[in-house]
Amino acid sequence: MQLSALPGTIDLAIIGAGPQALTLVTHLLQKRKNLRRRLWVFDPSGEWLSQWKRQFAAYEIPHLRSPAVHHPDPNPFALRKFAEKRPNELHPPYDLPGTQLFEDFCEEICDRLQLQERLIPEQVTRLIPQADGRFQLHFATGETRIAKRVVLATGNGEVQLPQWAESLQLCDRLCHSSQVDLRHLHLAGEKILIIGGGLTSGHLAVGAIRKGANVTLMLRRSLQEKLFDADPGWLGPKYLKSFEAELSWEERILTIQQARNGGSMTPAIATQLRRLTHADALTLAEVCQVQNAIWQGQGWQVQCDNGQMLGCDRLWLATGSSFNANTLPLLADIQKTYPTDIVQGLPILDESLRWPGCELFITGGLAALQLGPVARNLAGARMASSRIVPALIKPRTWVRPVQQSA
């Protein structure tokens, strides 16, 4: 549907159409089917999970890191049921869904709930609070609409660059991992230096070598091997009980950082990397960091903190992303009207993930102070939905979160 077909005022606007948004919508409609005709989802792609699909395809990722119980459907066993005739697409250990299986499953959800009809292919560029508590949505086309309630579910954070790269011009020879698309690259004979110790760098290394490149993978510490990016104890009361009892926001952030502990590889990818190292297709530069990089002639000269100099044709920065409410354009006017404390980029929300004082809800990585280390993951999307959905069904009077000194 097009924006022009919408009324001037809508009940619920959801910004973003990724896994966080899809999870929220499915959980909301499970509780109140009649809300379907009152919600609208805005994403410039006009497609559910478009960025998710693009990233998995660009990195040629064969399967998810999360087990089959983590997905957008409210029924935790729905994906396994869907995969009954495709058992070979559930990978060990813990039945990790194949990429195509997961995408087909999500498409089935959208078809079943007729969610494509609720998706408007427009980009929201500004969110302006109104005197009556509603919000004015500004679109890239210049049009506007009024929304009574808004959920910000954009998902991705800001690209994170190492300090030495901030002054350099990003291009096809120096780029963040989010700009790499292995499908369209011819890398035979090229030397590629990949910076980062997370799963993304592992996938890029394997994919680039498959295309004939010689890869050096540089990690600031030794290779960390973990099944999941955060311990499964963070999915339930085992760890969350003490996290939620912690009244110091700074301590919560420290706990989140320690739980995620930087980047890590799955055992399967780590095994592949070691085999490639033995085959001389990959060099692992562990406990090593770049000091500076200079483009000379047709390639990069990279100086490391251990005094070593490396030459390469391409530099890929698999250095992750960060979440910062202070720099997010859609929150600028919100913060002016409804100022709230922001701790190291993360806003202090109420227990329903509501922005203090208004009917704006936040899901994804920006809700980590309330949800913990898995906020940005599929499991975090389910946790966010369990808090936001009751508030959308029965709005409550907002109470400012109280913080006491540690």
GIBELQUI-V574000 format. One record per residue. N is the residue number from 1. RES is the residue in three letters. PSI is psi in whole degrees, 0 to 359 (NA if undefined). NEAR is the number of other C-alpha atoms within 12 Angstrom. D_LAST is the distance of its C-alpha to the last C-alpha in whole Angstrom. Layout:
n=N res=RES psi=PSI near=NEAR d_last=D_LAST
n=N res=RES psi=PSI near=NEAR d_last=D_LAST
This chain:
n=1 res=MET psi=150 near=19 d_last=51
n=2 res=GLN psi=158 near=21 d_last=51
n=3 res=LEU psi=325 near=32 d_last=49
n=4 res=SER psi=338 near=16 d_last=52
n=5 res=ALA psi=352 near=15 d_last=52
n=6 res=LEU psi=149 near=26 d_last=49
n=7 res=PRO psi=169 near=16 d_last=49
n=8 res=GLY psi=330 near=17 d_last=47
n=9 res=THR psi=133 near=22 d_last=44
n=10 res=ILE psi=157 near=29 d_last=43
n=11 res=ASP psi=306 near=27 d_last=40
n=12 res=LEU psi=121 near=34 d_last=38
n=13 res=ALA psi=128 near=42 d_last=37
n=14 res=ILE psi=121 near=44 d_last=36
n=15 res=ILE psi=114 near=47 d_last=35
n=16 res=GLY psi=147 near=43 d_last=36
n=17 res=ALA psi=35 near=43 d_last=38
n=18 res=GLY psi=194 near=43 d_last=36
n=19 res=PRO psi=325 near=43 d_last=35
n=20 res=GLN psi=314 near=45 d_last=32
n=21 res=ALA psi=316 near=52 d_last=34
n=22 res=LEU psi=319 near=50 d_last=37
n=23 res=THR psi=315 near=44 d_last=34
n=24 res=LEU psi=315 near=45 d_last=33
n=25 res=VAL psi=316 near=50 d_last=37
n=26 res=THR psi=320 near=36 d_last=38
n=27 res=HIS psi=324 near=35 d_last=35
n=28 res=LEU psi=316 near=35 d_last=36
n=29 res=LEU psi=337 near=30 d_last=40
n=30 res=GLN psi=324 near=24 d_last=40
n=31 res=LYS psi=322 near=22 d_last=38
n=32 res=ARG psi=90 near=19 d_last=40
n=33 res=LYS psi=329 near=17 d_last=43
n=34 res=ASN psi=349 near=13 d_last=45
n=35 res=LEU psi=348 near=24 d_last=42
n=36 res=ARG psi=318 near=29 d_last=43
n=37 res=ARG psi=356 near=22 d_last=46
n=38 res=ARG psi=359 near=28 d_last=43
n=39 res=LEU psi=149 near=37 d_last=41
n=40 res=TRP psi=139 near=42 d_last=42
n=41 res=VAL psi=134 near=46 d_last=40
n=42 res=PHE psi=122 near=43 d_last=40
n=43 res=ASP psi=130 near=37 d_last=41
n=44 res=PRO psi=336 near=27 d_last=43
n=45 res=SER psi=333 near=24 d_last=44
n=46 res=GLY psi=16 near=27 d_last=46
n=47 res=GLU psi=140 near=31 d_last=45
n=48 res=TRP psi=137 near=41 d_last=42
n=49 res=LEU psi=28 near=36 d_last=40
n=50 res=SER psi=315 near=25 d_last=42
n=51 res=GLN psi=321 near=25 d_last=40
n=52 res=TRP psi=310 near=33 d_last=39
n=53 res=LYS psi=317 near=29 d_last=42
n=54 res=ARG psi=316 near=24 d_last=43
n=55 res=GLN psi=317 near=27 d_last=40
n=56 res=PHE psi=321 near=30 d_last=41
n=57 res=ALA psi=319 near=27 d_last=45
n=58 res=ALA psi=325 near=26 d_last=44
n=59 res=TYR psi=358 near=33 d_last=43
n=60 res=GLU psi=49 near=29 d_last=45
n=61 res=ILE psi=123 near=30 d_last=42
n=62 res=PRO psi=329 near=27 d_last=44
n=63 res=HIS psi=165 near=32 d_last=42
n=64 res=LEU psi=163 near=41 d_last=38
n=65 res=ARG psi=337 near=39 d_last=35
n=66 res=SER psi=143 near=32 d_last=34
n=67 res=PRO psi=168 near=28 d_last=36
n=68 res=ALA psi=346 near=36 d_last=38
n=69 res=VAL psi=349 near=29 d_last=36
n=70 res=HIS psi=111 near=35 d_last=34
n=71 res=HIS psi=175 near=42 d_last=36
n=72 res=PRO psi=342 near=43 d_last=36
n=73 res=ASP psi=142 near=40 d_last=38
n=74 res=PRO psi=331 near=29 d_last=37
n=75 res=ASN psi=112 near=20 d_last=39
n=76 res=PRO psi=340 near=20 d_last=37
n=77 res=PHE psi=4 near=19 d_last=40
n=78 res=ALA psi=322 near=21 d_last=42
n=79 res=LEU psi=320 near=35 d_last=42
n=80 res=ARG psi=320 near=30 d_last=44
n=81 res=LYS psi=316 near=18 d_last=46
n=82 res=PHE psi=328 near=28 d_last=47
n=83 res=ALA psi=8 near=27 d_last=48
n=84 res=GLU psi=324 near=17 d_last=50
n=85 res=LYS psi=5 near=12 d_last=53
n=86 res=ARG psi=50 near=20 d_last=51
n=87 res=PRO psi=334 near=19 d_last=49
n=88 res=ASN psi=353 near=17 d_last=50
n=89 res=GLU psi=8 near=27 d_last=47
n=90 res=LEU psi=115 near=31 d_last=45
n=91 res=HIS psi=145 near=25 d_last=44
n=92 res=PRO psi=155 near=21 d_last=42
n=93 res=PRO psi=165 near=18 d_last=40
n=94 res=TYR psi=25 near=18 d_last=38
n=95 res=ASP psi=63 near=27 d_last=41
n=96 res=LEU psi=123 near=32 d_last=40
n=97 res=PRO psi=137 near=36 d_last=42
n=98 res=GLY psi=152 near=31 d_last=44
n=99 res=THR psi=313 near=28 d_last=43
n=100 res=GLN psi=322 near=25 d_last=47
n=101 res=LEU psi=314 near=32 d_last=46
n=102 res=PHE psi=317 near=41 d_last=43
n=103 res=GLU psi=319 near=33 d_last=44
n=104 res=ASP psi=321 near=23 d_last=47
n=105 res=PHE psi=314 near=30 d_last=45
n=106 res=CYS psi=325 near=38 d_last=43
n=107 res=GLU psi=322 near=27 d_last=46
n=108 res=GLU psi=321 near=24 d_last=47
n=109 res=ILE psi=312 near=32 d_last=44
n=110 res=CYS psi=320 near=30 d_last=45
n=111 res=ASP psi=315 near=16 d_last=49
n=112 res=ARG psi=320 near=15 d_last=48
n=113 res=LEU psi=4 near=25 d_last=46
n=114 res=GLN psi=49 near=21 d_last=48
n=115 res=LEU psi=338 near=32 d_last=45
n=116 res=GLN psi=330 near=31 d_last=47
n=117 res=GLU psi=340 near=26 d_last=48
n=118 res=ARG psi=359 near=37 d_last=45
n=119 res=LEU psi=122 near=37 d_last=44
n=120 res=ILE psi=125 near=31 d_last=45
n=121 res=PRO psi=66 near=28 d_last=46
n=122 res=GLU psi=151 near=31 d_last=44
n=123 res=GLN psi=125 near=29 d_last=41
n=124 res=VAL psi=122 near=37 d_last=39
n=125 res=THR psi=341 near=27 d_last=38
n=126 res=ARG psi=145 near=27 d_last=37
n=127 res=LEU psi=107 near=37 d_last=35
n=128 res=ILE psi=118 near=33 d_last=35
n=129 res=PRO psi=143 near=33 d_last=34
n=130 res=GLN psi=162 near=21 d_last=37
n=131 res=ALA psi=333 near=13 d_last=37
n=132 res=ASP psi=8 near=14 d_last=37
n=133 res=GLY psi=352 near=20 d_last=34
n=134 res=ARG psi=184 near=27 d_last=36
n=135 res=PHE psi=141 near=35 d_last=36
n=136 res=GLN psi=121 near=31 d_last=39
n=137 res=LEU psi=124 near=40 d_last=39
n=138 res=HIS psi=135 near=26 d_last=41
n=139 res=PHE psi=161 near=26 d_last=43
n=140 res=ALA psi=336 near=18 d_last=44
n=141 res=THR psi=348 near=18 d_last=48
n=142 res=GLY psi=350 near=15 d_last=47
n=143 res=GLU psi=163 near=20 d_last=47
n=144 res=THR psi=158 near=26 d_last=44
n=145 res=ARG psi=159 near=36 d_last=43
n=146 res=ILE psi=136 near=31 d_last=41
n=147 res=ALA psi=136 near=34 d_last=39
n=148 res=LYS psi=322 near=33 d_last=37
n=149 res=ARG psi=149 near=38 d_last=34
n=150 res=VAL psi=140 near=46 d_last=33
n=151 res=VAL psi=125 near=47 d_last=31
n=152 res=LEU psi=110 near=44 d_last=30
n=153 res=ALA psi=45 near=42 d_last=31
n=154 res=THR psi=339 near=41 d_last=32
n=155 res=GLY psi=292 near=38 d_last=30
n=156 res=ASN psi=149 near=31 d_last=31
n=157 res=GLY psi=193 near=25 d_last=29
n=158 res=GLU psi=145 near=23 d_last=30
n=159 res=VAL psi=135 near=21 d_last=32
n=160 res=GLN psi=122 near=24 d_last=30
n=161 res=LEU psi=144 near=26 d_last=32
n=162 res=PRO psi=155 near=25 d_last=32
n=163 res=GLN psi=321 near=15 d_last=32
n=164 res=TRP psi=339 near=20 d_last=36
n=165 res=ALA psi=348 near=25 d_last=37
n=166 res=GLU psi=330 near=17 d_last=36
n=167 res=SER psi=356 near=13 d_last=39
n=168 res=LEU psi=153 near=20 d_last=41
n=169 res=GLN psi=121 near=17 d_last=43
n=170 res=LEU psi=139 near=22 d_last=42
n=171 res=CYS psi=190 near=17 d_last=46
n=172 res=ASP psi=343 near=21 d_last=47
n=173 res=ARG psi=350 near=30 d_last=47
n=174 res=LEU psi=108 near=33 d_last=43
n=175 res=CYS psi=159 near=29 d_last=41
n=176 res=HIS psi=153 near=35 d_last=38
n=177 res=SER psi=331 near=38 d_last=38
n=178 res=SER psi=344 near=33 d_last=38
n=179 res=GLN psi=355 near=27 d_last=41
n=180 res=VAL psi=133 near=35 d_last=43
n=181 res=ASP psi=101 near=26 d_last=46
n=182 res=LEU psi=334 near=30 d_last=47
n=183 res=ARG psi=333 near=21 d_last=50
n=184 res=HIS psi=15 near=16 d_last=52
n=185 res=LEU psi=141 near=23 d_last=51
n=186 res=HIS psi=108 near=17 d_last=54
n=187 res=LEU psi=7 near=25 d_last=53
n=188 res=ALA psi=126 near=18 d_last=56
n=189 res=GLY psi=355 near=18 d_last=56
n=190 res=GLU psi=152 near=27 d_last=53
n=191 res=LYS psi=125 near=33 d_last=50
n=192 res=ILE psi=132 near=42 d_last=46
n=193 res=LEU psi=120 near=46 d_last=43
n=194 res=ILE psi=127 near=49 d_last=40
n=195 res=ILE psi=125 near=44 d_last=37
n=196 res=GLY psi=149 near=44 d_last=34
n=197 res=GLY psi=12 near=42 d_last=33
n=198 res=GLY psi=178 near=39 d_last=32
n=199 res=LEU psi=327 near=39 d_last=35
n=200 res=THR psi=315 near=39 d_last=36
n=201 res=SER psi=324 near=42 d_last=37
n=202 res=GLY psi=314 near=47 d_last=39
n=203 res=HIS psi=318 near=41 d_last=41
n=204 res=LEU psi=321 near=48 d_last=42
n=205 res=ALA psi=312 near=50 d_last=43
n=206 res=VAL psi=316 near=38 d_last=45
n=207 res=GLY psi=319 near=39 d_last=46
n=208 res=ALA psi=320 near=40 d_last=48
n=209 res=ILE psi=323 near=36 d_last=49
n=210 res=ARG psi=332 near=27 d_last=51
n=211 res=LYS psi=13 near=24 d_last=52
n=212 res=GLY psi=6 near=21 d_last=54
n=213 res=ALA psi=158 near=31 d_last=51
n=214 res=ASN psi=124 near=33 d_last=50
n=215 res=VAL psi=138 near=43 d_last=46
n=216 res=THR psi=126 near=40 d_last=44
n=217 res=LEU psi=116 near=48 d_last=40
n=218 res=MET psi=127 near=36 d_last=38
n=219 res=LEU psi=139 near=34 d_last=34
n=220 res=ARG psi=348 near=28 d_last=32
n=221 res=ARG psi=188 near=22 d_last=31
n=222 res=SER psi=159 near=22 d_last=33
n=223 res=LEU psi=126 near=31 d_last=34
n=224 res=GLN psi=127 near=28 d_last=31
n=225 res=GLU psi=116 near=26 d_last=33
n=226 res=LYS psi=146 near=26 d_last=31
n=227 res=LEU psi=317 near=26 d_last=33
n=228 res=PHE psi=158 near=34 d_last=30
n=229 res=ASP psi=344 near=36 d_last=27
n=230 res=ALA psi=147 near=33 d_last=25
n=231 res=ASP psi=138 near=24 d_last=25
n=232 res=PRO psi=341 near=25 d_last=26
n=233 res=GLY psi=340 near=20 d_last=24
n=234 res=TRP psi=358 near=30 d_last=22
n=235 res=LEU psi=352 near=30 d_last=24
n=236 res=GLY psi=195 near=21 d_last=24
n=237 res=PRO psi=344 near=15 d_last=21
n=238 res=LYS psi=313 near=13 d_last=21
n=239 res=TYR psi=329 near=24 d_last=18
n=240 res=LEU psi=333 near=28 d_last=18
n=241 res=LYS psi=313 near=16 d_last=17
n=242 res=SER psi=328 near=18 d_last=13
n=243 res=PHE psi=314 near=30 d_last=13
n=244 res=GLU psi=337 near=27 d_last=13
n=245 res=ALA psi=345 near=20 d_last=11
n=246 res=GLU psi=121 near=24 d_last=8
n=247 res=LEU psi=351 near=20 d_last=7
n=248 res=SER psi=119 near=23 d_last=5
n=249 res=TRP psi=324 near=32 d_last=9
n=250 res=GLU psi=320 near=25 d_last=9
n=251 res=GLU psi=325 near=24 d_last=8
n=252 res=ARG psi=317 near=32 d_last=11
n=253 res=ILE psi=318 near=33 d_last=13
n=254 res=LEU psi=319 near=21 d_last=13
n=255 res=THR psi=318 near=27 d_last=14
n=256 res=ILE psi=314 near=34 d_last=16
n=257 res=GLN psi=319 near=22 d_last=18
n=258 res=GLN psi=324 near=17 d_last=18
n=259 res=ALA psi=319 near=29 d_last=20
n=260 res=ARG psi=327 near=27 d_last=22
n=261 res=ASN psi=46 near=23 d_last=23
n=262 res=GLY psi=202 near=30 d_last=25
n=263 res=GLY psi=154 near=33 d_last=29
n=264 res=SER psi=159 near=36 d_last=30
n=265 res=MET psi=149 near=33 d_last=34
n=266 res=THR psi=155 near=32 d_last=35
n=267 res=PRO psi=324 near=22 d_last=38
n=268 res=ALA psi=314 near=27 d_last=41
n=269 res=ILE psi=319 near=32 d_last=40
n=270 res=ALA psi=320 near=30 d_last=39
n=271 res=THR psi=317 near=19 d_last=42
n=272 res=GLN psi=318 near=23 d_last=44
n=273 res=LEU psi=319 near=36 d_last=43
n=274 res=ARG psi=320 near=24 d_last=44
n=275 res=ARG psi=319 near=18 d_last=48
n=276 res=LEU psi=327 near=27 d_last=48
n=277 res=THR psi=317 near=22 d_last=47
n=278 res=HIS psi=333 near=13 d_last=50
n=279 res=ALA psi=5 near=14 d_last=52
n=280 res=ASP psi=21 near=16 d_last=51
n=281 res=ALA psi=342 near=30 d_last=50
n=282 res=LEU psi=139 near=32 d_last=47
n=283 res=THR psi=125 near=28 d_last=45
n=284 res=LEU psi=114 near=33 d_last=42
n=285 res=ALA psi=89 near=29 d_last=40
n=286 res=GLU psi=157 near=23 d_last=37
n=287 res=VAL psi=54 near=20 d_last=34
n=288 res=CYS psi=141 near=27 d_last=36
n=289 res=GLN psi=152 near=33 d_last=35
n=290 res=VAL psi=136 near=33 d_last=37
n=291 res=GLN psi=315 near=21 d_last=37
n=292 res=ASN psi=164 near=24 d_last=40
n=293 res=ALA psi=137 near=32 d_last=43
n=294 res=ILE psi=133 near=28 d_last=46
n=295 res=TRP psi=121 near=23 d_last=49
n=296 res=GLN psi=115 near=12 d_last=52
n=297 res=GLY psi=254 near=10 d_last=55
n=298 res=GLN psi=12 near=14 d_last=54
n=299 res=GLY psi=178 near=22 d_last=51
n=300 res=TRP psi=140 near=26 d_last=48
n=301 res=GLN psi=119 near=25 d_last=47
n=302 res=VAL psi=125 near=34 d_last=44
n=303 res=GLN psi=128 near=21 d_last=42
n=304 res=CYS psi=163 near=26 d_last=40
n=305 res=ASP psi=350 near=21 d_last=37
n=306 res=ASN psi=10 near=16 d_last=40
n=307 res=GLY psi=351 near=13 d_last=43
n=308 res=GLN psi=145 near=16 d_last=44
n=309 res=MET psi=132 near=21 d_last=46
n=310 res=LEU psi=143 near=34 d_last=46
n=311 res=GLY psi=142 near=26 d_last=49
n=312 res=CYS psi=161 near=31 d_last=48
n=313 res=ASP psi=328 near=31 d_last=50
n=314 res=ARG psi=148 near=38 d_last=47
n=315 res=LEU psi=119 near=45 d_last=43
n=316 res=TRP psi=128 near=41 d_last=41
n=317 res=LEU psi=95 near=43 d_last=37
n=318 res=ALA psi=62 near=37 d_last=35
n=319 res=THR psi=17 near=34 d_last=32
n=320 res=GLY psi=193 near=28 d_last=30
n=321 res=SER psi=161 near=26 d_last=29
n=322 res=SER psi=161 near=26 d_last=25
n=323 res=PHE psi=125 near=30 d_last=24
n=324 res=ASN psi=106 near=28 d_last=24
n=325 res=ALA psi=336 near=33 d_last=24
n=326 res=ASN psi=334 near=26 d_last=24
n=327 res=THR psi=4 near=20 d_last=28
n=328 res=LEU psi=116 near=25 d_last=29
n=329 res=PRO psi=322 near=20 d_last=32
n=330 res=LEU psi=343 near=32 d_last=32
n=331 res=LEU psi=358 near=37 d_last=29
n=332 res=ALA psi=310 near=21 d_last=30
n=333 res=ASP psi=330 near=24 d_last=31
n=334 res=ILE psi=314 near=34 d_last=29
n=335 res=GLN psi=328 near=27 d_last=26
n=336 res=LYS psi=319 near=17 d_last=28
n=337 res=THR psi=320 near=21 d_last=29
n=338 res=TYR psi=73 near=26 d_last=26
n=339 res=PRO psi=134 near=22 d_last=23
n=340 res=THR psi=158 near=26 d_last=20
n=341 res=ASP psi=138 near=25 d_last=17
n=342 res=ILE psi=122 near=26 d_last=17
n=343 res=VAL psi=111 near=25 d_last=15
n=344 res=GLN psi=44 near=24 d_last=17
n=345 res=GLY psi=348 near=26 d_last=20
n=346 res=LEU psi=128 near=37 d_last=18
n=347 res=PRO psi=149 near=39 d_last=19
n=348 res=ILE psi=109 near=40 d_last=16
n=349 res=LEU psi=169 near=40 d_last=19
n=350 res=ASP psi=183 near=33 d_last=19
n=351 res=GLU psi=342 near=32 d_last=20
n=352 res=SER psi=10 near=37 d_last=23
n=353 res=LEU psi=32 near=45 d_last=22
n=354 res=ARG psi=135 near=40 d_last=24
n=355 res=TRP psi=130 near=40 d_last=23
n=356 res=PRO psi=122 near=29 d_last=22
n=357 res=GLY psi=354 near=27 d_last=25
n=358 res=CYS psi=174 near=37 d_last=28
n=359 res=GLU psi=49 near=37 d_last=30
n=360 res=LEU psi=128 near=41 d_last=29
n=361 res=PHE psi=147 near=44 d_last=27
n=362 res=ILE psi=133 near=49 d_last=26
n=363 res=THR psi=164 near=54 d_last=26
n=364 res=GLY psi=201 near=47 d_last=26
n=365 res=GLY psi=331 near=40 d_last=24
n=366 res=LEU psi=347 near=48 d_last=22
n=367 res=ALA psi=17 near=49 d_last=21
n=368 res=ALA psi=330 near=47 d_last=19
n=369 res=LEU psi=332 near=46 d_last=15
n=370 res=GLN psi=324 near=42 d_last=17
n=371 res=LEU psi=336 near=45 d_last=19
n=372 res=GLY psi=193 near=47 d_last=18
n=373 res=PRO psi=337 near=42 d_last=20
n=374 res=VAL psi=16 near=39 d_last=23
n=375 res=ALA psi=322 near=39 d_last=23
n=376 res=ARG psi=351 near=38 d_last=26
n=377 res=ASN psi=175 near=40 d_last=28
n=378 res=LEU psi=320 near=39 d_last=31
n=379 res=ALA psi=324 near=42 d_last=29
n=380 res=GLY psi=326 near=41 d_last=26
n=381 res=ALA psi=321 near=45 d_last=29
n=382 res=ARG psi=318 near=38 d_last=29
n=383 res=MET psi=318 near=39 d_last=26
n=384 res=ALA psi=318 near=49 d_last=26
n=385 res=SER psi=323 near=44 d_last=29
n=386 res=SER psi=339 near=28 d_last=28
n=387 res=ARG psi=321 near=30 d_last=26
n=388 res=ILE psi=319 near=44 d_last=28
n=389 res=VAL psi=311 near=37 d_last=31
n=390 res=PRO psi=326 near=24 d_last=30
n=391 res=ALA psi=327 near=28 d_last=29
n=392 res=LEU psi=326 near=35 d_last=33
n=393 res=ILE psi=319 near=25 d_last=35
n=394 res=LYS psi=86 near=15 d_last=33
n=395 res=PRO psi=139 near=19 d_last=31
n=396 res=ARG psi=161 near=18 d_last=29
n=397 res=THR psi=131 near=15 d_last=27
n=398 res=TRP psi=138 near=20 d_last=24
n=399 res=VAL psi=128 near=17 d_last=21
n=400 res=ARG psi=132 near=21 d_last=18
n=401 res=PRO psi=139 near=24 d_last=15
n=402 res=VAL psi=132 near=17 d_last=12
n=403 res=GLN psi=132 near=20 d_last=9
n=404 res=GLN psi=156 near=12 d_last=6
n=405 res=SER psi=146 near=10 d_last=4
n=406 res=ALA psi=NA near=11 d_last=0
